[in-house]
């Protein structure tokens, strides 16, 4: 008996994955599973470029607005939720389409990582590292991670202090890099991974235009509402690029122009880090440039792949 199909769509932020995924899903009788670390959170809509209510009416989406902004979702938790959604979609005779720019999530699915479930009480080592991060700053801890585990340091944003702490903790407790300790268990699916890309200069221009549109759409007001509702600036959801800067704008500690410049710089840097997860030469990804007609090309690729698997 052949394995059921699972489609992944990867690519950098602002490359056009949302629009492409919705049209593909409509044409292929698919449902979209978000594998984006920020779309999980309720209330963070503008700054995460969340699919609009109208877009979610067109195609059913899974793993969007499923967590409170103060919650932490581990890689194991996300992986489990993605696979549960995929099983439900497949059981109803539809095609699961996983879409995301969070490289760790997508690579975990593509390569069959089986991360530890977590949930145990924090170790003494973790508590010590958390105290160290508070005293010395996350950048100092990230510098140590770069010496201990360069691969993990390259892939983990220095501002994501929780993940930096976890990676250093794993090394201190086991004596081996976190990047060497993943179990690989193939998923019970036949997987096709599509990639959407653009030349870097065009991608930067799209990022800058989208940033300005987000600000016009009321991103600052969104942050103000979240703070007024009691969300702490240190909440996990607020670690997404742009939110810390706009918290400072709301508090009157940073001008909007300065915040915009910092968000722009950090988003460009994030795109460069994403390239470490989604490499142009990766044979596991079938790349398409986002040009007119690209959706037709991707649709043709998927249909041919589905037909080949049905033989």
PyMOL commands that set and color helices and strands:
alter all, ss='L'
color gray80, all
select helices_A, chain A and resi 17-28+53-58+75-91+103-111+124-136+138-148+150-155+161-174+178-180+200-216+219-228+236-239+243-250+256-277+294-310
alter helices_A, ss='H'
color red, helices_A
select strands_A, chain A and resi 4-11+30-34+61-62+95-100+113-114+183-184+189-197+286-289
alter strands_A, ss='S'
color yellow, strands_A
deselect
rebuild
show_as cartoon
